[in-house]
Amino acid sequence: MQPEPADDERAEQDGRGASSGGAVVITGICGRMGQLLARRLHRDMPVIGIDRRRFDGMPADIVHHQIDVRRRKTQDIFRGGGIRAVVHLGVMHNLRESDRTHHSWNVVGFQKLLEYVSLYNVPKLVVMSSAMLYGPSPDNPHFLNEDAPLLGAQEFHQIRDLIDVDMLAQSFFWRNPRVETVLLRPCHILGRVHNASSNYARMDRPITVMGFDPMLQVIHERDVVEALMLALQPGTRGIYNLRGPGELPLSRIWRILGKVPTPVPGPLIGTLLGSLWSSKFSNFPKEELDHLRYICLVDDRRARRELGFAPSYGIEETVRAVYSEW
């Protein structure tokens, strides 16, 4: 459900929304999605990046603070004022890092960011989450809406911190009605991004679970950027699933990419993936195994109706994006 502000609050929001001037702050600007969004935005409005990594080839008019979002210097950026919106993409997904590091970076860092958004009256907050937090399961309904529980950590405890970030954003959404908070949950993002889905699709010798051919939803990385642009529009607030051009079986992905996967019996595949992961021959962790067996499909009608979002890329373009150029 979406909170409905009172008429006087709505008028105040509309008068000081994300289009009222000022810069857009992008955390995680040096990641693939951050760079794509920054290059999409910087010609129309000032962009400030926060990321401890380098931004190679950064446009000259983007201001990049090469700092850790948890550090006090981040507050100085907000204290200066003139921020129209924050887009939070700075989430750590690297499962090779410890649970403690994940919690500190993702949860503690995001709590700091929420504190600054509230304290310095930033009118818009956009948070990138994931539809994968619902969790694949043989018991899932065919399509999950935004009110479905986030059960992904039941079999995949390493993503508990990502669910915590999503829940923190939801709580902030309700406790701070003066901030237009948008929480996006895209399905499997494919492109040059270094996520589990794209890493799996790029495997030279992909493996599948014998006897399983799950239906999947995929979305092009540039369609996600367009959804972020729509989320930045003044007056937009809510929680939205993002679905790409439709559903397709895993076997069709391999046909599109011209690859012949190797089916592995269920009792063996976990051991095999674990071995490949630990030896660093694969970037696809065994904890993602259930996505190769069960469905996790989302209902995107709210995003289409309220955001006006519709994917521009077809199924084959989206799948082939894992090998795209810039």
C-alpha positions as CSV (number, residue, x, y, z in Angstrom):
1,M,0.0,0.0,0.0
2,Q,1.1,3.6,-0.7
3,P,0.8,6.3,2.0
4,E,-1.4,9.2,1.0
5,P,-0.2,12.5,2.3
6,A,-2.8,15.1,3.3
7,D,-3.6,17.8,0.7
8,D,-1.5,20.5,2.4
9,E,1.4,18.1,2.6
10,R,1.0,17.1,-1.1
11,A,1.0,20.8,-2.1
12,E,4.2,21.4,-0.1
13,Q,5.8,18.4,-1.7
14,D,4.9,19.4,-5.2
15,G,6.3,22.9,-4.5
16,R,9.7,21.6,-3.4
17,G,10.0,18.3,-5.4
18,A,12.9,16.8,-7.2
19,S,12.4,19.2,-10.1
20,S,12.8,22.4,-8.0
21,G,16.6,22.6,-8.7
22,G,19.7,21.4,-7.1
23,A,22.0,18.3,-7.6
24,V,21.3,14.6,-7.6
25,V,23.5,12.6,-5.4
26,I,24.3,9.1,-6.6
27,T,25.9,6.7,-4.2
28,G,27.8,3.8,-5.8
29,I,28.3,6.0,-8.9
30,C,31.3,4.0,-10.1
31,G,29.3,0.8,-10.5
32,R,27.8,0.0,-13.9
33,M,24.3,1.2,-13.0
34,G,25.7,4.4,-11.3
35,Q,27.8,5.3,-14.4
36,L,24.9,4.7,-16.8
37,L,22.6,6.9,-14.7
38,A,25.2,9.6,-14.2
39,R,25.8,9.8,-18.0
40,R,22.0,10.0,-18.5
41,L,21.5,12.8,-15.9
42,H,24.6,15.1,-16.1
43,R,23.5,17.0,-19.2
44,D,20.3,18.1,-17.6
45,M,21.2,18.6,-13.9
46,P,24.2,18.7,-11.5
47,V,25.4,15.3,-10.4
48,I,27.4,14.5,-7.3
49,G,28.8,11.0,-6.9
50,I,29.8,9.3,-3.7
51,D,31.9,6.2,-4.1
52,R,35.3,5.1,-2.8
53,R,36.3,3.7,-6.2
54,R,37.6,5.7,-9.1
55,F,35.3,6.8,-11.9
56,D,37.3,6.3,-15.1
57,G,36.2,8.4,-18.0
58,M,33.9,10.5,-15.8
59,P,32.3,13.5,-17.6
60,A,34.0,16.7,-16.5
61,D,30.9,18.3,-15.0
62,I,30.2,15.5,-12.5
63,V,31.5,16.1,-9.0
64,H,32.9,12.8,-7.6
65,H,33.7,12.5,-3.9
66,Q,36.0,9.4,-3.6
67,I,34.9,8.6,0.0
68,D,33.2,5.9,2.0
69,V,29.6,6.8,2.5
70,R,29.9,5.9,6.2
71,R,32.5,8.6,6.8
72,R,31.8,12.0,8.3
73,K,32.8,13.7,5.1
74,T,29.6,12.5,3.5
75,Q,27.6,14.7,5.9
76,D,29.5,17.7,4.7
77,I,28.1,17.1,1.2
78,F,24.6,17.3,2.5
79,R,25.3,20.2,4.9
80,G,26.1,22.4,1.9
81,G,22.5,22.1,0.8
82,G,21.2,22.3,-2.8
83,I,20.4,18.6,-3.1
84,R,17.2,17.8,-4.9
85,A,17.4,14.0,-4.7
86,V,19.5,11.0,-3.6
87,V,19.7,7.8,-5.6
88,H,21.1,5.0,-3.5
89,L,22.9,2.4,-5.7
90,G,25.9,1.9,-3.3
91,V,25.0,-1.6,-2.1
92,M,27.6,-4.3,-1.7
93,H,26.7,-7.6,-3.4
94,N,30.1,-9.3,-3.3
95,L,29.5,-12.6,-1.4
96,R,33.2,-13.1,-1.0
97,E,33.1,-10.4,1.7
98,S,32.2,-11.3,5.3
99,D,28.8,-10.9,6.8
100,R,30.2,-8.3,9.2
101,T,31.5,-6.3,6.3
102,H,28.2,-6.5,4.4
103,H,26.2,-5.4,7.5
104,S,28.5,-2.4,8.1
105,W,28.6,-1.3,4.5
106,N,25.0,-2.0,3.5
107,V,23.0,-1.5,6.7
108,V,25.0,1.0,8.8
109,G,26.0,3.0,5.7
110,F,22.3,3.2,4.6
111,Q,21.2,4.3,8.0
112,K,23.7,7.2,7.9
113,L,22.3,8.1,4.5
114,L,18.7,8.1,5.7
115,E,19.8,10.3,8.6
116,Y,21.2,12.9,6.3
117,V,18.3,12.9,3.9
118,S,15.9,13.6,6.8
119,L,18.2,16.1,8.6
120,Y,18.9,18.2,5.6
121,N,15.4,18.1,4.1
122,V,16.3,16.3,0.8
123,P,12.9,16.0,-1.0
124,K,13.5,12.8,-2.9
125,L,15.1,9.4,-2.1
126,V,15.3,6.6,-4.7
127,V,16.5,3.2,-3.5
128,M,17.5,0.3,-5.7
129,S,16.5,-3.0,-4.2
130,S,15.8,-6.3,-6.0
131,A,12.8,-8.5,-6.7
132,M,15.1,-11.5,-5.9
133,L,14.6,-10.7,-2.2
134,Y,11.2,-12.3,-2.5
135,G,13.0,-15.6,-2.9
136,P,12.5,-18.4,-5.5
137,S,10.3,-21.2,-4.2
138,P,8.2,-24.0,-5.5
139,D,5.4,-22.5,-3.3
140,N,5.4,-19.1,-4.9
141,P,2.3,-17.8,-6.6
142,H,2.8,-17.3,-10.3
143,F,3.3,-13.5,-9.8
144,L,4.3,-11.7,-6.6
145,N,3.1,-8.1,-6.0
146,E,4.8,-5.5,-3.8
147,D,3.0,-6.6,-0.7
148,A,4.5,-10.1,-0.8
149,P,6.9,-10.9,2.1
150,L,10.7,-10.9,1.5
151,L,11.6,-14.5,2.1
152,G,14.8,-14.7,0.1
153,A,17.1,-15.1,3.2
154,Q,15.4,-18.3,4.3
155,E,17.6,-20.4,2.1
156,F,20.2,-17.7,1.3
157,H,21.2,-16.1,4.6
158,Q,23.9,-14.0,3.0
159,I,21.4,-11.6,1.6
160,R,19.9,-10.8,5.0
161,D,21.6,-7.4,4.9
162,L,19.9,-6.6,1.6
163,I,16.5,-7.4,3.0
164,D,17.4,-5.1,6.0
165,V,18.2,-2.3,3.6
166,D,14.8,-2.8,1.8
167,M,13.0,-2.9,5.2
168,L,14.8,0.3,6.3
169,A,13.7,2.1,3.1
170,Q,10.1,0.9,3.7
171,S,10.2,2.2,7.3
172,F,11.6,5.5,6.2
173,F,8.9,5.7,3.5
174,W,6.2,5.6,6.2
175,R,7.9,7.7,8.9
176,N,8.9,10.5,6.6
177,P,6.0,11.4,4.4
178,R,7.6,14.7,3.4
179,V,10.3,12.8,1.5
180,E,9.2,11.3,-1.8
181,T,10.7,7.8,-1.3
182,V,10.8,5.4,-4.2
183,L,11.8,1.8,-3.7
184,L,12.5,-0.2,-6.9
185,R,12.6,-4.0,-7.1
186,P,13.8,-5.0,-10.5
187,C,13.9,-8.6,-11.7
188,H,17.1,-10.2,-13.0
189,I,19.2,-7.3,-14.5
190,L,21.2,-8.3,-17.6
191,G,23.9,-6.3,-19.2
192,R,27.5,-5.4,-18.5
193,V,26.7,-5.3,-14.8
194,H,28.6,-7.7,-12.5
195,N,25.7,-9.4,-10.8
196,A,24.9,-13.1,-10.3
197,S,22.5,-13.1,-13.3
198,S,24.8,-11.6,-15.8
199,N,27.8,-13.5,-14.5
200,Y,25.9,-16.7,-14.9
201,A,24.8,-15.9,-18.4
202,R,28.4,-15.1,-19.4
203,M,29.7,-18.5,-18.2
204,D,31.6,-20.3,-21.0
205,R,30.3,-23.7,-19.8
206,P,27.0,-23.1,-18.1
207,I,25.5,-25.7,-15.9
208,T,21.8,-26.3,-15.1
209,V,19.9,-28.5,-12.6
210,M,18.8,-31.7,-14.3
211,G,15.1,-31.8,-14.7
212,F,14.5,-28.1,-14.1
213,D,13.8,-25.4,-16.6
214,P,12.4,-22.5,-14.6
215,M,10.6,-19.5,-16.1
216,L,12.6,-16.3,-15.5
217,Q,12.1,-12.5,-15.9
218,V,14.9,-10.4,-17.1
219,I,15.3,-6.7,-17.6
220,H,17.9,-4.7,-19.6
221,E,20.2,-2.5,-17.5
222,R,19.3,0.5,-19.6
223,D,15.6,-0.1,-18.9
224,V,16.4,0.0,-15.2
225,V,18.1,3.4,-15.8
226,E,14.9,4.7,-17.4
227,A,12.9,3.5,-14.4
228,L,15.3,5.4,-12.2
229,M,14.7,8.5,-14.3
230,L,10.9,8.1,-13.9
231,A,11.4,7.6,-10.1
232,L,13.1,11.0,-10.0
233,Q,10.1,12.8,-11.3
234,P,8.4,15.1,-8.7
235,G,5.3,13.6,-7.1
236,T,6.5,10.0,-7.6
237,R,6.6,7.8,-4.4
238,G,6.0,4.2,-3.7
239,I,7.3,0.6,-4.0
240,Y,7.5,-0.8,-7.4
241,N,8.4,-4.1,-9.0
242,L,10.2,-3.8,-12.3
243,R,9.7,-6.5,-14.9
244,G,11.3,-6.7,-18.3
245,P,9.6,-7.7,-21.7
246,G,8.2,-10.9,-20.3
247,E,9.0,-14.4,-19.1
248,L,11.1,-17.0,-20.8
249,P,12.4,-20.4,-19.8
250,L,16.1,-20.7,-18.8
251,S,16.7,-23.0,-21.8
252,R,15.7,-20.2,-24.2
253,I,18.4,-17.9,-22.7
254,W,21.0,-20.5,-23.7
255,R,19.5,-20.9,-27.2
256,I,19.7,-17.1,-27.7
257,L,23.3,-17.0,-26.5
258,G,24.2,-20.0,-28.6
259,K,25.3,-22.1,-25.7
260,V,24.7,-25.7,-24.7
261,P,24.5,-26.1,-20.9
262,T,25.5,-29.1,-19.0
263,P,22.7,-30.6,-16.9
264,V,23.9,-31.7,-13.5
265,P,21.9,-33.9,-11.0
266,G,20.5,-31.9,-8.1
267,P,22.5,-33.6,-5.3
268,L,25.8,-32.9,-7.1
269,I,25.3,-29.3,-8.4
270,G,25.6,-27.6,-5.1
271,T,29.0,-29.3,-4.5
272,L,30.1,-28.5,-8.0
273,L,29.1,-24.8,-7.8
274,G,30.7,-24.5,-4.4
275,S,34.0,-25.9,-5.7
276,L,34.0,-23.6,-8.7
277,W,33.2,-20.6,-6.5
278,S,35.9,-21.4,-3.9
279,S,38.5,-21.9,-6.6
280,K,37.4,-18.7,-8.3
281,F,36.6,-20.4,-11.6
282,S,33.0,-19.1,-11.3
283,N,31.4,-15.9,-10.1
284,F,28.0,-17.6,-9.6
285,P,27.6,-18.7,-6.0
286,K,25.9,-21.9,-5.0
287,E,23.5,-19.9,-2.8
288,E,21.8,-18.7,-6.0
289,L,21.0,-22.3,-7.0
290,D,17.3,-22.1,-6.2
291,H,17.0,-19.5,-9.1
292,L,17.9,-22.4,-11.4
293,R,15.1,-24.5,-10.1
294,Y,12.1,-22.4,-8.9
295,I,10.2,-19.3,-9.9
296,C,10.4,-15.8,-8.5
297,L,8.2,-13.9,-10.9
298,V,6.8,-10.4,-10.1
299,D,3.7,-8.4,-11.0
300,D,4.7,-5.0,-12.4
301,R,1.3,-3.5,-12.9
302,R,1.8,-0.8,-10.3
303,A,5.0,0.4,-12.0
304,R,3.3,0.5,-15.4
305,R,0.3,2.3,-14.0
306,E,1.9,4.8,-11.6
307,L,5.4,5.3,-13.0
308,G,4.4,4.9,-16.6
309,F,7.3,2.4,-17.0
310,A,7.5,0.0,-19.9
311,P,10.6,-1.7,-21.1
312,S,12.2,-0.6,-24.4
313,Y,14.3,-3.7,-25.0
314,G,12.9,-7.0,-26.2
315,I,13.7,-10.4,-24.8
316,E,16.6,-11.2,-27.2
317,E,18.1,-7.8,-26.9
318,T,18.0,-8.0,-23.2
319,V,19.6,-11.5,-23.0
320,R,22.4,-10.5,-25.5
321,A,23.1,-7.4,-23.4
322,V,25.4,-9.4,-21.2
323,Y,28.0,-9.1,-24.1
324,S,27.2,-5.6,-25.1
325,E,29.7,-2.8,-25.4
326,W,29.4,0.4,-23.4
